[in-house]
Amino acid sequence: MNNSFLILGREKAVSFAEIYQFLGQNDEKIANFSKDLAIIIDAEIGSFGPSILGSVPKSGFVIEKADKINAGVLVSILQKFIKQGNKFHFGLSAYDLGGKVINQRELKALGLGSKKLLKQQNVSVRLVESKSGNLSSVDVVKNKLLDKGVELCLMFADNGVLIGKTESVQPFEDYSHRDFDRPTRDMKRGMIPPKLARSMINMSGVDDGGLILDPFCGIGTVLQEALLMKYKVIGTDVDEQAIRGAKKNIEWLLNSQKTSLPDYKIDAMDVRTLDKTLAEKSMDAIVTEFDLGPPLQEDESRVKIEAIEKSLSEFYENALGKMRFVLKDGKRTVIAWPYFVKQGIYISAFDKLDELGLRVVAPYPVEFQDVYPLTNRGTLLYGRPGQSVFREILILEKI
């Protein structure tokens, strides 16, 4: 088969949006999709998906299809990967692809049944299991299933079961290293997660080697991910301390890489002066997380939140106008700004986007939105239950 599978991360809509935009908004490449995963008509992306896509934890290739699944069917597949003389490690994960998926107890029984049959064939075998049911990228790596074993992903569709072999998992140790081990961090100001930064870059549709601007670069998270993806970057921020931190972090990143990275420039600058410091229509893309406003104490009144939103919206409108000035015609800016969850308050600058010469790009067409709901504004939300502020993610195109 020439199909790849991509397992979606915690934020399903963000994951699918990143995949859809990365594929060039090509509906014909989506063979099937569900809340758990997407089947892609592509013979390569399964081998590298998580290394490029920030919101995809696992990927691989569809290798078989069965009308029903049992231990005998699995053993006939597993036998293809057994190396004589070595202990064979395998694991199973089950995903919903529109059919009736087995539960955790049934998955365990299937694994144990397969293990028993292999032992009867004198195979030295170990079943890798997870307390949560499906194996995580950490489980796959720690148990060496990519190089000394195999993980089979069972995808239950309405017309049978697709069986996939995991080929790539998210480089979680690299993400953790870039996040927690860099010389400068800023917990008070808040930091965009590196994986989300990468997802937003992929949503920008920027051409290979293009120039990306982050006008609220903070300590440089978007910059570091963009550089690793071989984009040239410019980072600006009004906070001089943050700029010093960003420079330290990028220097640290450069020193830690075995290969050279593209050019970069980092300067202290107010976003409202972009039109005076950068050339008009000089940026291939803008990817940024706006200043999310003052830290909240969880007990603010609605009146207080409305006042914060009004102040932020006025600032954002001004900033977006200057950002549009430096963006090339027809190119994109991908932004994250706050959504105040408890009060249900969105940023009202959204209503001025047309006047500012920016068009909201749908993350994906309407036929996917029943499975991956968007906000009533056609945008994405990123946040965890219990948080008072989510990130609203918008893909904007210069018109």
Secondary structure, 3 states (H helix, E strand, C coil): CCEEEEECCCCHHHHHHHHHHHCCCCHHHEEEECCCEEEEECCCHHHCHHHHCCCCCEEEEEEEEECCCCHHHHHHHHHHHCCCCCCEEEEEEEEECCCCCCCHHHHHHHHHHHHHHHHHCCCCEEEECECCECCCHHHHHHCCCCCCEEEEEEEEECCEEEEEEEEEECCHHHHHHHHHCCCCCCCCCCCCCHHHHHHHHHHCCCCCCCEEEECCCCCCHHHHHHHHCCCEEEEEECCHHHHHHHHHHHHHHHHHCCCCCCCEEEEECCHHHHHHHCCCCCEEEEEEECCCCCCCCCCCCHHHHHHHHHHHHHHHHHHHHHHHHHEEEEEEEEEEEEEECCCCECCHHHHHCCCCCEEECCCCCHHHCCCCCCCCCCCEEECCCCCCEEEEEEEEEEC
